[in-house]
Structures are given as C-alpha cells and as structure tokens.
Amino acid sequence: MSFLAFLILGLIAGAIAKLILPGKQGGGWLVTLLLGVVGALLGGWLGSLILNRPLTEFWDLGTWLLAIAGSIIVLLIWGLVTRNRSRTT
C-alpha cells in the first residue's frame, strides 16, 4: 500500500472511529488524521500479530476493519489522556 493510500485510510478510519464512539472527541481533521494513522498502524500490527493478517490492500475489507478497530482503540486512549485537560477547577 502506498504512503498516500495509507494516509487516506487513516483519515477515513479515524473519522469512522469518531462517528462510532459516543460523546464528543476533541480535535479537528489533523488530529483525526494522526489518530487514524496511528490507529491503522496499531490495527495492522495487532492484525499481523494475532490474526496473521497485515494491512496489505487498500480495498480489502479486513484492512478497513483492522484500521477502524485500531483507530477506536487509539481514540479511547486519547480520550482518557485528554479527559482531565478540558475540566476547569
């Protein structure tokens, strides 16, 4: 998969992860892109480690599901890290 295709996959996977998770996640499109790319990397790594299925083809359903699952995990971690920043005391 090319670098540009991986960035597009990460952006779309990050946006879908934001739609799936309830509540309000901060960040604009750049944060979505970064979280999606990190999530796609995480999903690809976990997929190759656990399922023996790496991210190989852009149009493969397994690639998209792994990237979205990884983005959801990264977005959950991002929400836990940034949760205290939005509160004012």
Secondary structure, DSSP 4 states (H G I P E B T S, - for coil): --HHHHHHHHHHHHHHHHHHS-S-----HHHHHHHHHHHHHHHHHHIIIIIS-----TT-HHHHHHHHHHHHHHHHHHHHHHTTTS---
